[in-house]
Amino acid sequence: MAWRIKYKCQSCGYEAETFEGKGLFGQHITAVSCPDCKTIQNLVVGGVIGDVAPSFSGETGRLCLRCGSNRIMRWNMHTCPRCHGEMTETGERSFWS
């Protein structure tokens, strides 16, 4: 089981959801930040999908799901990709499987 966690920027109001834990098929979700489209995206990594499609077994070589940029980086769980303000958990958590 995994948790869906909502974040909100204190400066500009940008919101994003991330995931913590493992999914039904053993995959985990990595939150990445894209400097080109200024968004936070969630990449599925590993698990059964990674076994079948080796490109999904890690984060290397992955592209932004929104704009296709290859400049994505693991999100630090604090910095807003739009205004560089502080993002904090909203307290909204729910189970995801």
PyMOL CGO cylinders between C-alpha atoms (Angstrom):
from pymol import cmd
from pymol.cgo import CYLINDER

trace = [
    CYLINDER, 0.00, 0.00, 0.00, 1.02, 3.56, -0.58, 0.3, 1, 1, 1, 1, 1, 1,
    CYLINDER, 1.02, 3.56, -0.58, -0.01, 6.99, 0.59, 0.3, 1, 1, 1, 1, 1, 1,
    CYLINDER, -0.01, 6.99, 0.59, -1.07, 9.82, -1.71, 0.3, 1, 1, 1, 1, 1, 1,
    CYLINDER, -1.07, 9.82, -1.71, 0.19, 13.09, -0.20, 0.3, 1, 1, 1, 1, 1, 1,
    CYLINDER, 0.19, 13.09, -0.20, -0.85, 16.57, -1.30, 0.3, 1, 1, 1, 1, 1, 1,
    CYLINDER, -0.85, 16.57, -1.30, 1.54, 19.55, -1.22, 0.3, 1, 1, 1, 1, 1, 1,
    CYLINDER, 1.54, 19.55, -1.22, 0.83, 23.25, -1.73, 0.3, 1, 1, 1, 1, 1, 1,
    CYLINDER, 0.83, 23.25, -1.73, 3.16, 26.20, -2.31, 0.3, 1, 1, 1, 1, 1, 1,
    CYLINDER, 3.16, 26.20, -2.31, 2.83, 28.85, 0.38, 0.3, 1, 1, 1, 1, 1, 1,
    CYLINDER, 2.83, 28.85, 0.38, 3.79, 31.61, -2.09, 0.3, 1, 1, 1, 1, 1, 1,
    CYLINDER, 3.79, 31.61, -2.09, 1.96, 30.95, -5.38, 0.3, 1, 1, 1, 1, 1, 1,
    CYLINDER, 1.96, 30.95, -5.38, -0.60, 28.26, -4.47, 0.3, 1, 1, 1, 1, 1, 1,
    CYLINDER, -0.60, 28.26, -4.47, 0.75, 25.57, -6.86, 0.3, 1, 1, 1, 1, 1, 1,
    CYLINDER, 0.75, 25.57, -6.86, -0.44, 22.10, -5.78, 0.3, 1, 1, 1, 1, 1, 1,
    CYLINDER, -0.44, 22.10, -5.78, 0.97, 18.65, -6.44, 0.3, 1, 1, 1, 1, 1, 1,
    CYLINDER, 0.97, 18.65, -6.44, 0.40, 15.09, -5.25, 0.3, 1, 1, 1, 1, 1, 1,
    CYLINDER, 0.40, 15.09, -5.25, 3.17, 12.63, -4.48, 0.3, 1, 1, 1, 1, 1, 1,
    CYLINDER, 3.17, 12.63, -4.48, 3.17, 9.01, -3.38, 0.3, 1, 1, 1, 1, 1, 1,
    CYLINDER, 3.17, 9.01, -3.38, 4.98, 7.22, -0.58, 0.3, 1, 1, 1, 1, 1, 1,
    CYLINDER, 4.98, 7.22, -0.58, 5.25, 3.44, -0.29, 0.3, 1, 1, 1, 1, 1, 1,
    CYLINDER, 5.25, 3.44, -0.29, 4.82, 0.62, -2.80, 0.3, 1, 1, 1, 1, 1, 1,
    CYLINDER, 4.82, 0.62, -2.80, 2.00, 0.00, -5.26, 0.3, 1, 1, 1, 1, 1, 1,
    CYLINDER, 2.00, 0.00, -5.26, 0.04, -3.19, -5.85, 0.3, 1, 1, 1, 1, 1, 1,
    CYLINDER, 0.04, -3.19, -5.85, 2.66, -4.62, -8.25, 0.3, 1, 1, 1, 1, 1, 1,
    CYLINDER, 2.66, -4.62, -8.25, 5.72, -3.68, -6.18, 0.3, 1, 1, 1, 1, 1, 1,
    CYLINDER, 5.72, -3.68, -6.18, 6.45, -0.43, -7.97, 0.3, 1, 1, 1, 1, 1, 1,
    CYLINDER, 6.45, -0.43, -7.97, 7.28, 2.80, -6.21, 0.3, 1, 1, 1, 1, 1, 1,
    CYLINDER, 7.28, 2.80, -6.21, 6.57, 6.32, -7.37, 0.3, 1, 1, 1, 1, 1, 1,
    CYLINDER, 6.57, 6.32, -7.37, 9.32, 8.93, -7.56, 0.3, 1, 1, 1, 1, 1, 1,
    CYLINDER, 9.32, 8.93, -7.56, 8.39, 12.62, -7.57, 0.3, 1, 1, 1, 1, 1, 1,
    CYLINDER, 8.39, 12.62, -7.57, 10.45, 14.63, -10.06, 0.3, 1, 1, 1, 1, 1, 1,
    CYLINDER, 10.45, 14.63, -10.06, 10.59, 18.33, -10.81, 0.3, 1, 1, 1, 1, 1, 1,
    CYLINDER, 10.59, 18.33, -10.81, 10.80, 19.65, -14.37, 0.3, 1, 1, 1, 1, 1, 1,
    CYLINDER, 10.80, 19.65, -14.37, 12.52, 23.04, -14.85, 0.3, 1, 1, 1, 1, 1, 1,
    CYLINDER, 12.52, 23.04, -14.85, 11.08, 23.37, -18.38, 0.3, 1, 1, 1, 1, 1, 1,
    CYLINDER, 11.08, 23.37, -18.38, 7.32, 23.07, -17.72, 0.3, 1, 1, 1, 1, 1, 1,
    CYLINDER, 7.32, 23.07, -17.72, 7.71, 23.96, -14.01, 0.3, 1, 1, 1, 1, 1, 1,
    CYLINDER, 7.71, 23.96, -14.01, 5.70, 21.01, -12.71, 0.3, 1, 1, 1, 1, 1, 1,
    CYLINDER, 5.70, 21.01, -12.71, 6.08, 18.07, -10.37, 0.3, 1, 1, 1, 1, 1, 1,
    CYLINDER, 6.08, 18.07, -10.37, 5.50, 14.71, -12.04, 0.3, 1, 1, 1, 1, 1, 1,
    CYLINDER, 5.50, 14.71, -12.04, 5.29, 11.20, -10.60, 0.3, 1, 1, 1, 1, 1, 1,
    CYLINDER, 5.29, 11.20, -10.60, 7.30, 8.46, -12.29, 0.3, 1, 1, 1, 1, 1, 1,
    CYLINDER, 7.30, 8.46, -12.29, 6.51, 4.76, -11.84, 0.3, 1, 1, 1, 1, 1, 1,
    CYLINDER, 6.51, 4.76, -11.84, 9.73, 2.90, -11.09, 0.3, 1, 1, 1, 1, 1, 1,
    CYLINDER, 9.73, 2.90, -11.09, 10.41, -0.82, -10.70, 0.3, 1, 1, 1, 1, 1, 1,
    CYLINDER, 10.41, -0.82, -10.70, 8.05, -3.58, -9.73, 0.3, 1, 1, 1, 1, 1, 1,
    CYLINDER, 8.05, -3.58, -9.73, 6.46, -5.81, -12.35, 0.3, 1, 1, 1, 1, 1, 1,
    CYLINDER, 6.46, -5.81, -12.35, 6.54, -2.97, -14.88, 0.3, 1, 1, 1, 1, 1, 1,
    CYLINDER, 6.54, -2.97, -14.88, 10.31, -2.64, -14.41, 0.3, 1, 1, 1, 1, 1, 1,
    CYLINDER, 10.31, -2.64, -14.41, 10.71, -6.39, -14.94, 0.3, 1, 1, 1, 1, 1, 1,
    CYLINDER, 10.71, -6.39, -14.94, 8.86, -6.26, -18.27, 0.3, 1, 1, 1, 1, 1, 1,
    CYLINDER, 8.86, -6.26, -18.27, 10.14, -2.88, -19.52, 0.3, 1, 1, 1, 1, 1, 1,
    CYLINDER, 10.14, -2.88, -19.52, 13.75, -2.30, -18.37, 0.3, 1, 1, 1, 1, 1, 1,
    CYLINDER, 13.75, -2.30, -18.37, 13.49, 1.44, -19.07, 0.3, 1, 1, 1, 1, 1, 1,
    CYLINDER, 13.49, 1.44, -19.07, 11.06, 1.61, -16.11, 0.3, 1, 1, 1, 1, 1, 1,
    CYLINDER, 11.06, 1.61, -16.11, 13.41, -0.18, -13.71, 0.3, 1, 1, 1, 1, 1, 1,
    CYLINDER, 13.41, -0.18, -13.71, 15.16, 3.07, -12.73, 0.3, 1, 1, 1, 1, 1, 1,
    CYLINDER, 15.16, 3.07, -12.73, 15.03, 6.85, -12.99, 0.3, 1, 1, 1, 1, 1, 1,
    CYLINDER, 15.03, 6.85, -12.99, 17.96, 7.27, -15.37, 0.3, 1, 1, 1, 1, 1, 1,
    CYLINDER, 17.96, 7.27, -15.37, 17.04, 8.37, -18.88, 0.3, 1, 1, 1, 1, 1, 1,
    CYLINDER, 17.04, 8.37, -18.88, 13.41, 9.15, -18.04, 0.3, 1, 1, 1, 1, 1, 1,
    CYLINDER, 13.41, 9.15, -18.04, 11.54, 12.12, -19.50, 0.3, 1, 1, 1, 1, 1, 1,
    CYLINDER, 11.54, 12.12, -19.50, 9.01, 14.57, -18.08, 0.3, 1, 1, 1, 1, 1, 1,
    CYLINDER, 9.01, 14.57, -18.08, 5.54, 13.14, -18.57, 0.3, 1, 1, 1, 1, 1, 1,
    CYLINDER, 5.54, 13.14, -18.57, 4.10, 16.54, -19.41, 0.3, 1, 1, 1, 1, 1, 1,
    CYLINDER, 4.10, 16.54, -19.41, 6.59, 18.18, -21.80, 0.3, 1, 1, 1, 1, 1, 1,
    CYLINDER, 6.59, 18.18, -21.80, 9.10, 15.43, -22.66, 0.3, 1, 1, 1, 1, 1, 1,
    CYLINDER, 9.10, 15.43, -22.66, 12.10, 17.28, -21.19, 0.3, 1, 1, 1, 1, 1, 1,
    CYLINDER, 12.10, 17.28, -21.19, 15.14, 15.21, -20.28, 0.3, 1, 1, 1, 1, 1, 1,
    CYLINDER, 15.14, 15.21, -20.28, 16.16, 17.72, -17.58, 0.3, 1, 1, 1, 1, 1, 1,
    CYLINDER, 16.16, 17.72, -17.58, 13.95, 16.29, -14.81, 0.3, 1, 1, 1, 1, 1, 1,
    CYLINDER, 13.95, 16.29, -14.81, 15.44, 15.76, -11.37, 0.3, 1, 1, 1, 1, 1, 1,
    CYLINDER, 15.44, 15.76, -11.37, 14.24, 14.14, -8.18, 0.3, 1, 1, 1, 1, 1, 1,
    CYLINDER, 14.24, 14.14, -8.18, 12.06, 16.66, -6.31, 0.3, 1, 1, 1, 1, 1, 1,
    CYLINDER, 12.06, 16.66, -6.31, 13.42, 17.73, -2.92, 0.3, 1, 1, 1, 1, 1, 1,
    CYLINDER, 13.42, 17.73, -2.92, 9.90, 17.73, -1.37, 0.3, 1, 1, 1, 1, 1, 1,
    CYLINDER, 9.90, 17.73, -1.37, 10.16, 21.42, -0.47, 0.3, 1, 1, 1, 1, 1, 1,
    CYLINDER, 10.16, 21.42, -0.47, 10.85, 23.75, -3.41, 0.3, 1, 1, 1, 1, 1, 1,
    CYLINDER, 10.85, 23.75, -3.41, 8.03, 24.93, -5.67, 0.3, 1, 1, 1, 1, 1, 1,
    CYLINDER, 8.03, 24.93, -5.67, 8.92, 24.33, -9.34, 0.3, 1, 1, 1, 1, 1, 1,
    CYLINDER, 8.92, 24.33, -9.34, 7.05, 27.47, -10.40, 0.3, 1, 1, 1, 1, 1, 1,
    CYLINDER, 7.05, 27.47, -10.40, 8.17, 30.22, -8.01, 0.3, 1, 1, 1, 1, 1, 1,
    CYLINDER, 8.17, 30.22, -8.01, 10.86, 28.46, -5.89, 0.3, 1, 1, 1, 1, 1, 1,
    CYLINDER, 10.86, 28.46, -5.89, 8.79, 29.16, -2.76, 0.3, 1, 1, 1, 1, 1, 1,
    CYLINDER, 8.79, 29.16, -2.76, 8.25, 26.68, 0.06, 0.3, 1, 1, 1, 1, 1, 1,
    CYLINDER, 8.25, 26.68, 0.06, 5.86, 23.77, -0.52, 0.3, 1, 1, 1, 1, 1, 1,
    CYLINDER, 5.86, 23.77, -0.52, 4.38, 22.05, 2.50, 0.3, 1, 1, 1, 1, 1, 1,
    CYLINDER, 4.38, 22.05, 2.50, 2.08, 19.09, 3.08, 0.3, 1, 1, 1, 1, 1, 1,
    CYLINDER, 2.08, 19.09, 3.08, -1.56, 20.12, 3.24, 0.3, 1, 1, 1, 1, 1, 1,
    CYLINDER, -1.56, 20.12, 3.24, -2.41, 17.31, 5.63, 0.3, 1, 1, 1, 1, 1, 1,
    CYLINDER, -2.41, 17.31, 5.63, -4.46, 15.53, 2.97, 0.3, 1, 1, 1, 1, 1, 1,
    CYLINDER, -4.46, 15.53, 2.97, -3.32, 11.91, 2.85, 0.3, 1, 1, 1, 1, 1, 1,
    CYLINDER, -3.32, 11.91, 2.85, -5.15, 8.96, 1.41, 0.3, 1, 1, 1, 1, 1, 1,
    CYLINDER, -5.15, 8.96, 1.41, -4.41, 5.31, 0.64, 0.3, 1, 1, 1, 1, 1, 1,
    CYLINDER, -4.41, 5.31, 0.64, -3.45, 4.40, -2.90, 0.3, 1, 1, 1, 1, 1, 1,
    CYLINDER, -3.45, 4.40, -2.90, -3.02, 0.91, -4.26, 0.3, 1, 1, 1, 1, 1, 1,
]
cmd.load_cgo(trace, "trace")
